[in-house]
């Protein structure tokens, strides 16, 4: 099951996903994002190490921030 966060402002559930992109220098960058629906191939079960979930006060959307 994907990592889930409930928005304090809207009460909606958001699910954590990851997308890996290859850069020109050959390294891989992981982009973490929250979505309103679970996409099985890209959902993540746990928070990555060193990150915490923060909610945007104005919009209520969650995002990851380094600790």
Phi, psi and omega in degrees: 000139183290151176296129187242140175231135176260127180291132178288331184279310185258340182081003179282153174267138177235142185245137184280134178227163177224144175230128179259129178237142178267128180273170181297329180279002176096346178286158179252132178250133177260125178252117179263139179209159177254140179228157181283344179232154179275128173250109191306320185288339184239005182285153183240136183277329184227159174292143174291151180300138176085008180239155174226157180269131178233144179253134176294123185296324184283314186261338182082006180275135179279154173207164181266144178223141178292143180289000000 
